[in-house]
Amino acid sequence: MRYIQLTIVMVILGLMAGGVSGKPLPGKETKEDKFIARNGAKSGSTVEEKEQHLVQSAKMEKATRMPVYKPPKRGAPGGRVGGGTRGDAGIHLMTHVLAPGQVRGLTSQDQPDLYWYVSKSTNVPIEFTLIDEDGIEPLVETRLPSPVEAGIQRIRLSDFGVRLSPEKMYRWSVALILDPEHRSKDLVASARIQRALPSEVPKNVSEHSDAVEATFIHAEAGLWYDAIAAISRAIKESPEETRLQQIRNALLDQVNLEEVARFDRIAKKKF
């Protein structure tokens, strides 16, 4: 009996010694140990090595994140329209404006850049139109340079000397004029655009913000045109950065522009 009591006392003292030394009890894993085990670190890693693994994990998580476009809660539907026709050798000629389909897109800019897509190179006349939906005459009605290569194209509203006013609803369109004598055959893509209220513009982004950061913030705030413009400008400056292309593809997929996203994944980037 004394032998058993002595054994129990020795076990208790051993457990207490383990607790005092700060070492985990046998069979118990800390959160750090579990993290290190998942990431291939040795159990004898120093505190500095553990911290490096944690920092590296955070960087990897950030690098794989994608922006989430959150449509604005107020206002009218978007009414995006796209067009397509059958061309030579059975090839479909498609055009889309890069805009949300179910809601009107917002911008914080009075002269935003607008982006559109054409599925193959063409030399047909191309017409850009911008209208105030409460007005009568178009604010802009002009021919764009032609021919164009297949892919995503840019229109700079600043080139035409017009500015968007808050609270007004606008519609912009791109028309491929297949037969100048019969304009009913035009291949037209269009969408709505509205300038955001000051309260809808995030305060934590500026013209000096990182392009990726700006894209995430604008998408989260519902500013579609700002988000797609920020990432598209970044792609133009660094066309070999696949991370930037993945971000734009994610935005396109979220507004059901899968065809544009597929083309964008394999084509040489222009914008």
N, C-alpha and C positions, 0 to 999 in steps of 0.2 A: 504493500500500500504506500509506504514511504517512497519507494522507487517511482511509483506512478505520479505521486504528488510532485516529486523533484523534477520529473520530466515535464510536467505541465508548467511548472514555474519557469523552467529554462526556455520553453517555447514562447511563453508570454514575454519574457525578457528579450528574446530575440526579435519578436515582432515590434516591441517598443523601440529597440535599437534601430531597426530599419526605418521607423517613422521619424525618429530624431535626426537621422542622417539625411533625410530628405529624399531617399531613394524610394521609388514606387514598390509596393509589396509585390511578391511573386504573382504572376498571372494578371496583373493590372496594367493596362496601357493608358498613357496620357493621350490627349488629342494630338500633341506634337509627334509622339511615337507613331500614331496611326497615319498621320500625314507623311512622315518620312518613309514609312513602310510602303505607302502607295507610290512615292516618287523615287524609290530606289536608293535612298540614303542609308548609310550604315548606322546601326544602333548606337555606335560610339561617336556620332557627329557632335561637333562643338555647337555652342549656342550660335556662333556666327554663321556656321554652315546651315543650321536650321533656319536662321533668318533669311539667308540667301535663297534657300528653297522656297520660302514663303513669298518673297519678293518676285522670284521667277514665276511662281504659280499665278500671282496677281497679274503680271505682264501677259502671260499666255491667255488668261481669261479675257483681258481687255482686247487682245489681238483677235480673238475669235468672236467678239460681240458684233451684232449687226444692229443698225438703226431700226427703230419701230415708228412708222408713220402713224400718227393719231389724227384722224380727220377732225376738223373743227366741229364744235357742237352746234353752232348757230348757223342760220342761213339756208339758202336754197340748194337744190341738188346740182350736180356738176354738168351732166349732159354731155360727156365726152363722146365724140363721134369719130370713127375711123373709117377709111375706105379701102377697097381693094378691087382689082380687076385682073383678067387673064391676059398676059402679054404674049410676046413671041415665044415659040417653042414650049408653050404651056406653062411659062413661069409667071407666078402671081406677082403683080406689083402692088405693094401695100404701103400705106402711109398712116402714121399715128402721131398725135401730139402727145408729148410726155406730160400727162396731167392725170389727176384722179378721175375715176369713172363715175362714182356714185355721189360725190360732193364737189362743190366748186373749190378750186385751189386758192390758197391764200399766199400773199407775199407781203413782206415788210417794205419792199422797195417801190418807189414811184416809177422807176424805169428798169424793171427786171429783165434778165435774160430769159428767153423762152427756147425750149428745145423740142425738136420734132424728129421723126424717123421716116426713112424711105428704105424699102427692102432691097432695091437694086439701083445701080447707077442709071441715070436718065438725063436726057437733054431736052425734055419737054418744058415749056414755060411753067414757072411756078409763081403763084400769087399769094402774098401775105395780106391778111385783112384783120384789122382791129376795130371793133365797134363798141360804143357805149350802148347798152341795151335800152336805155331811155332816150337815146338820140335817134336821128334820122339818117344823117350822112356818116359814112365810115370815118373814123379818126385816122386810119391808115389804110390805104389800098394801093399796093405797089408790087412790082415784079422783083423776085429774088434772083440772084445770080444763078445761071444755069450753064453747063450741066452740073449735077451734083453726084458725088459718090454715094454708094450705099452706106447706110448707117445713120448715126445720130448727128443732127445738124443744129446750129445755134442761130437764133435771131436776137439781136441786141436792140431793145426798144429805144435805147438812147440814140441810135442811128437815125431815128425818125422824128425826134424833137417833140414827142408826146409824153405826158406824165399821167399816171393813174391817180385818181382822187379817192380818198377814203369813202366808204359807204356806197360807192357806185359799183355796179356789176358790169363786167366787160366780157365779150366773147372774142376770142382770136381763132383764126383759121389759116390753114395752109391748103391751097388748091393746086393740084397737078392738072394742067390744062391739056387734056389728051386730044381735043379737037376744038381749035379756036372758033370754028364756025358753029359748033354745037356745044355750048357751055354746060348743058345739062349732063354731058358726059364727064365733067370734071371729077377728079378723084379728090375728095375733100375730107380733111380731118380738122376737128375743132373742139374747143373746151372753154369753160368759163374761168375767169380769174377775178379776184377781188383783193384790194389792198386791205391789210389787216388794221384793226384799231390799235392805238398805242398800248392798250391793256393786254392785247394778244401777242405782243412782241416781247420775247424773253430779254431780260436785262443782262444776262450773263454771257452774251456773245457780242463781238464787235468785229470790225473789218480786219483786226489784227489777230483774231482767233485762229487756231489751227483748223484747217479745212475739215478734217474728220470730226473734230469736236463740234464745229459749227453745224455740220450735217446732222449729227445726232441731236443737237439741241433744237434745231429748226424742225426736224421731223417730229420730235416729241411734242413740240408746240403747235403742230398742224400747219406749219408754213412750208407747204410742198415745194413751191417754186424756188424758195431760198435754199432748201435742202438739196434739190436736184442740181441747182446751179453751183452750189459750193463744191459738191463732189465732182461735178463735170469739169469745173475749172482746175481742180486738183489733178484729174486724169490728164488733162491737156498738158499740164506742166510736168507730170511724171507718168508718162504712158506705160512704163514698164512695171509700175507698182501694182501687182495683182490684188493687193488688199483693197485699194481704192476701187478697182473694177468690181470686186465682190460686193462692196457696199452699195454701189449704184445698182447692181443687179438685184440686190435684196429689196431696194426701194421699188424698182420696176415690177418685181414679182408681187409686191404687196398691193399694187393698184391694178393688177391683172393685165400687165403689159408683158406677158410671158414671151411673146414672139420677139419683142425688142430685146428682152433680157437674153434670150438664146443667141440672137445675132451678136449682141454685145460681148458675150463670153468668148466668141471665137474670132471676131473681127479685129483688125488693127484699129486701135482707138484714135478717133479724131478729136473728140471733145470729151 
